[in-house]
Amino acid sequence: MSRAFCSVTRTRDELSIVCAEQLVPASVKTERGWRCLKLEGPFPFAQTGVLVSFLSPLSQRAIPIFALSTFDTDYVLIKEANEPSALQALAEAGHELTR
């Protein structure tokens, strides 16, 4: 992506900020080592199964994910250590991967 990915979500119970690791102060509770995969959209709201078709191959290989959605696009974060097997699983499932 040409610009840094950032997502802010606030609920009654919490505030979650997803951003580049280097922007997070050392004193802040965080989990590092994620890679962001972008599902190219936009996807019509009436279209079903887009995210599940992407997540199923990862789930079958027991690869944990963190998913975020915007109006036009879905993002799936995977741990760095799982990136090679995740990309292989997605390619084998027929997903076109670009960098």
Buried (B, 14 or more C-beta within 10 A) or exposed (E): EEEEEEBEEEEEEEEEEBEEEEEBEEEEEBEEEBBBBEBEBEBEEEEEEBBEBBBEBBEEBEBEBBEBBEEEEBBBBBBEEBBEBBBEBBEEEEBEEEE
